[in-house]
Amino acid sequence: MILTVAGWMIYTLWAIFGLMIIHFLISFFKSFWEGSFDVTFVLGYLKDVLYYVLPLNVLVNLVSIDPTGWILVIFYFICGIAVILKYLLDIKKIFQ
């Protein structure tokens, strides 16, 4: 287990992808059992990767030009936690 900043950045991205997969599976099985299955709901997850994950990767690549070395890292974690909370709340909303 890596307890460095780079390690926590990787764990943040793993948490985002893990929650995306959990949300996808719950939505998939729910729509399949209700009989309202539509393959276009997968496009929403592709859009989420484009809107949420890609900017986080851009932030990781820009860390090397940050003069302080911490501003973009802190912004990365704030954005990563926001995406994690979004998926947790979406999963909670499915079960209500």
C-alpha positions in Angstrom: 0.0 0.0 0.0 1.4 3.3 -1.1 0.9 6.2 1.3 2.3 8.9 -0.9 0.5 11.7 -2.7 0.8 9.8 -6.0 -0.6 6.7 -4.4 -3.6 8.6 -3.0 -4.2 10.1 -6.5 -4.3 6.6 -8.0 -6.6 5.4 -5.2 -8.9 8.3 -5.9 -9.2 7.3 -9.6 -9.7 3.7 -8.6 -12.6 4.7 -6.3 -14.1 6.8 -9.1 -14.0 3.9 -11.6 -15.2 1.4 -8.9 -18.2 3.5 -8.1 -18.9 4.0 -11.8 -18.9 0.2 -12.3 -21.1 -0.4 -9.2 -23.5 2.3 -10.4 -23.5 0.8 -13.9 -24.2 -2.8 -12.6 -27.0 -1.6 -10.4 -28.6 0.4 -13.1 -28.2 -2.4 -15.6 -29.8 -5.1 -13.5 -32.6 -2.8 -12.3 -33.5 -1.8 -15.9 -33.1 -5.4 -17.1 -35.5 -6.8 -14.5 -38.0 -4.0 -15.0 -38.0 -4.7 -18.7 -37.0 -1.2 -19.6 -33.5 -2.1 -20.8 -32.0 0.3 -23.3 -28.4 0.1 -24.5 -28.2 3.9 -24.8 -27.7 4.3 -21.1 -24.1 3.2 -21.6 -23.5 6.4 -23.4 -24.0 8.3 -20.1 -21.1 6.5 -18.6 -18.9 7.3 -21.6 -19.9 10.9 -21.2 -19.0 10.7 -17.5 -15.5 9.4 -18.3 -15.1 12.3 -20.7 -16.4 15.0 -18.3 -15.0 13.7 -15.0 -12.1 11.4 -15.5 -10.3 13.1 -18.4 -10.1 16.4 -16.6 -8.6 14.7 -13.6 -5.9 13.1 -15.9 -5.2 16.5 -17.4 -4.7 17.9 -13.8 -2.3 15.1 -13.1 -0.3 15.9 -16.2 -0.2 19.6 -15.3 1.2 19.0 -11.8 4.8 19.1 -13.1 4.4 22.7 -14.2 2.8 23.9 -11.0 5.3 26.2 -9.3 4.1 25.3 -5.8 3.6 21.6 -6.4 0.5 21.5 -4.2 -2.2 23.7 -5.8 -3.1 21.3 -8.6 -2.8 18.3 -6.3 -5.3 19.9 -3.8 -7.6 20.8 -6.7 -7.3 17.2 -8.0 -8.4 15.8 -4.6 -11.3 18.3 -4.3 -12.6 17.3 -7.8 -12.0 13.6 -7.1 -14.0 13.7 -3.9 -16.8 15.6 -5.6 -17.0 12.9 -8.3 -17.0 10.2 -5.6 -19.8 11.9 -3.7 -21.8 12.3 -6.9 -21.7 8.6 -7.5 -22.4 7.7 -3.9 -25.5 10.0 -3.9 -26.6 8.6 -7.3 -26.3 5.0 -5.9 -28.2 6.0 -2.8 -30.9 7.6 -5.0 -31.4 4.3 -6.9 -32.3 2.5 -3.7 -34.8 5.1 -2.5 
